[in-house]
Amino acid sequence: MTHPRLDARRATQAWEKLMRVHAQLLRQFADDDIWNPVSLAEYDILYALETAGCRLHARDIQKAVLLSQPTLSRTVERLEKRGFVERDPDPQDGRAALVSLTPAGRKARTVVGRKHALAITQRLGAALRPDELDTLTELLDKVEKGNTP
C-alpha cells in the first residue's frame, strides 16, 4: 500500500540513504579483525543454517545471504571441506543436497558471532540511543511487512 502523500523523491532519498549506510557498515564489518576461523560470507551461511534450525537446500540459504548461486556453492564446498557443514542427498530429490551445520560449524558461528555482535553494538550504539534503535527496528519491520509477497 502506498501512502498518498509519499512522493518519489522522498522514497528514493530514503532508499539511497539505507543502501549507503548498509554498504558503509558492511565494509566496516568486513574489515573487522574478527573473521577467524570463518570469513564474513561463510559466517552468513552458518548463521542462516543455525537460524533455520534445520537442514536447508542451497536455494533456501541463498534467500538469506547476499551471495550469488555460484559463490554460495563454492563457499558451502569450502565449509564442508573444513568440517563446518555437511551435505547430504535430499531423499525427496536425488539431484539436490541438504546442507546442515556440524558441531564445529556451530562453534565457529558462536565464536565469531559474539565478536560480530559486539561490533554491531559498538557501531549502532555510537550513533543511536536505545529508543532510537527500537524505532529503527519498528520502521524496518513495517517496510519488510509492506513488501512481503
C-alpha positions in Angstrom: 0.0 0.0 0.0 1.4 3.4 -1.0 0.7 6.4 1.2 -1.0 9.1 -0.8 1.4 11.9 0.3 4.5 10.0 -0.4 6.4 11.3 -3.4 9.1 9.6 -5.4 11.8 12.0 -4.2 11.3 11.1 -0.5 11.1 7.4 -1.2 14.2 7.5 -3.3 16.1 9.5 -0.8 15.2 7.1 2.0 16.2 4.1 -0.2 19.5 5.6 -1.2 20.4 6.5 2.4 19.5 3.0 3.5 21.7 1.5 0.8 24.7 3.8 1.6 24.5 3.1 5.3 24.2 -0.6 4.6 27.2 -0.6 2.3 29.3 1.5 4.7 28.5 -0.7 7.7 29.1 -3.9 5.6 32.6 -2.6 4.6 33.4 -1.8 8.2 32.3 -5.2 9.4 34.2 -6.9 6.6 37.3 -5.0 7.8 36.9 -6.1 11.4 39.6 -8.4 12.7 37.1 -11.0 13.9 36.7 -13.3 10.9 38.6 -16.3 12.1 38.0 -19.2 11.7 35.4 -18.2 9.1 35.0 -15.3 6.7 32.1 -12.9 6.7 30.4 -14.8 3.8 31.0 -18.1 5.5 29.6 -16.8 8.7 26.4 -15.6 7.0 25.9 -19.2 5.7 26.5 -20.7 9.2 24.1 -18.1 10.7 21.4 -18.9 8.1 21.7 -22.6 8.9 21.6 -22.0 12.7 18.7 -19.6 12.5 16.7 -22.1 10.4 17.4 -24.8 12.9 17.2 -27.5 10.2 18.9 -28.7 7.0 18.5 -26.4 4.1 18.7 -26.5 0.3 21.2 -24.1 -1.2 18.3 -22.1 -2.7 16.9 -21.6 0.8 20.3 -20.5 2.1 20.6 -18.1 -0.9 17.4 -16.3 0.2 19.1 -15.4 3.5 22.5 -14.3 2.3 23.9 -11.8 -0.2 25.8 -14.3 -2.4 25.3 -15.4 -6.0 24.5 -19.1 -6.6 28.0 -20.0 -7.9 29.7 -18.2 -4.9 27.3 -19.9 -2.5 28.1 -23.3 -3.9 31.9 -22.7 -3.7 31.6 -21.3 -0.2 29.5 -24.3 1.0 32.1 -26.6 -0.5 34.9 -24.9 1.4 32.9 -25.0 4.6 32.2 -28.7 4.0 35.9 -29.5 3.4 36.8 -27.7 6.7 34.1 -29.7 8.6 31.7 -26.8 9.4 28.8 -28.1 7.3 27.7 -31.4 5.9 25.9 -32.0 2.6 23.5 -35.0 2.3 21.4 -36.1 -0.6 17.8 -34.9 -0.4 15.6 -38.0 0.0 12.8 -36.3 -1.9 15.1 -35.1 -4.8 18.2 -37.1 -5.6 19.7 -34.2 -7.6 19.6 -31.8 -4.6 21.5 -31.7 -1.4 20.6 -30.6 2.1 23.2 -28.6 4.0 23.4 -28.9 7.8 25.6 -27.3 10.4 28.1 -29.5 12.2 29.1 -29.1 15.9 32.4 -27.5 14.6 30.3 -25.1 12.4 28.1 -24.2 15.3 31.1 -23.4 17.5 32.7 -21.3 14.8 29.4 -19.4 14.3 29.2 -18.8 18.1 32.8 -17.6 18.4 32.6 -15.2 15.5 29.0 -14.3 16.2 29.9 -12.9 19.7 32.6 -10.7 18.2 30.3 -9.6 15.4 27.5 -8.8 17.8 29.9 -6.6 19.8 31.0 -4.8 16.7 27.3 -4.2 15.7 26.5 -2.9 19.2 29.5 -0.6 19.2 28.7 0.9 15.7 25.0 1.3 16.1 25.3 2.3 19.8 27.7 5.1 18.8 25.1 6.6 16.6 21.7 5.8 18.2 20.2 5.7 21.7 18.3 2.5 22.7 14.9 4.1 22.0 16.1 5.2 18.5 17.3 1.6 17.9 13.8 0.4 18.8 12.2 3.0 16.4 14.6 1.9 13.6 13.7 -1.7 14.1 9.9 -0.9 14.1 10.3 1.1 10.9 12.2 -1.6 9.2 9.7 -4.1 10.3 7.0 -2.0 8.6 8.9 -1.8 5.4 9.5 -5.6 5.5 5.9 -6.4 6.2 4.7 -4.0 3.5 6.9 -5.7 0.9 6.4 -9.4 1.8 4.6 -11.3 -1.0 
